[in-house]
């Protein structure tokens, strides 16, 4: 029987955190899914970990690529293997609350015109300690494409990339590219397909650590080469990579399935954004995600499978 949801987990040299992430995914309360792992020719113990879990759970499929095609290529590749009507990318180093999938699937079932559902999120350190919780304030649930566009344009992040997405909508989005901030235009492309819902529970935990791609590759060219090894060769200076980023927005507005008035609004917001980048003009706070109140800071214990709550 075809599973309703496909979780795609692209990984490269993820042995440090992979098992912990797999435990969190396999311990989900929602069970009607397949977990497809695409190993980007890892050189560490990733393959051994995957094979061990493959023997334990029939929902897992493991594919090892013969060569490293870059993070963007691997993310795109794992999506081509999806069979479910819903799809979610997972990261090998992040953690997931036990009810994350259940809550997101329920949200999409209740909101047929929404294309993506995710949850509130927080950054955790290498030991799983919450260090930065966020209260999501981006208006991605707005019926106006222009409002969704402006909100995402001025917001840092891109964690909606890891939401539960309708596969049909995702197939209308261009594959993940490898220019600077390509994840931001990718999420924006999805937002042009429809509205997002944020489950008001802290269920997704993004891990920040020294070997994370963004920290291991501090330069623009280095980050882009991580997305596509070809970027390390040839003519790929930072100005070109930034220009491709701006043109990515123009392209997605042009092909977006929205009316002309909404497209004009998006072009206007983009022009304001680019002018602000040049002049260093500060964006108004109402369009930025706000830090959650301190009293909302929680522990992952009792929330994430494999992290049982300690009782005294």
Number of C-alpha atoms within 10 A of each C-alpha: 4 11 16 15 25 27 25 27 23 26 24 20 17 22 20 14 18 23 18 19 21 24 17 20 25 21 17 19 15 17 15 16 21 23 25 23 23 24 25 24 19 18 12 13 13 22 22 11 15 22 13 11 18 16 9 9 12 10 16 18 17 16 16 16 14 10 10 17 18 20 24 22 19 25 23 17 17 20 23 11 15 20 18 19 15 23 25 25 21 25 21 23 22 22 28 28 26 22 18 26 27 15 22 22 21 12 20 21 11 10 15 10 13 22 24 33 27 28 26 21 24 23 18 22 15 15 10 18 16 18 14 16 22 17 18 18 16 23 22 27 18 17 14 16 28 23 20 22 28 23 22 22 20 19 17 11 13 16 18 24 19 21 23 29 27 21 20 13 18 19 12 13 19 13 16 19 21 25 27 25 20 24 20 22 26 21 20 27 23 24 26 25 20 21 22 28 22 22 18 13 15 21 22 26 26 21 22 19 15 10 12 12 15 16 12 13 15 10 13 18 22 19 23 27 22 21 25 20 18 14 20 16 9 7 8 16 12 16 12 14 20 16 12 18 20 19 13 21 21 16 12 19 24 15 12 19 15 16 9 11 11 19 22 14 18 23 19 13 19 20 13 14 18 13 12 13 12 8 9 10 12 8 14 8 10 11 17 18 19 15 13 15 10 9 6 11 15 14 15 23 15 13 21 26 24 18 16 11 13 7 4 3
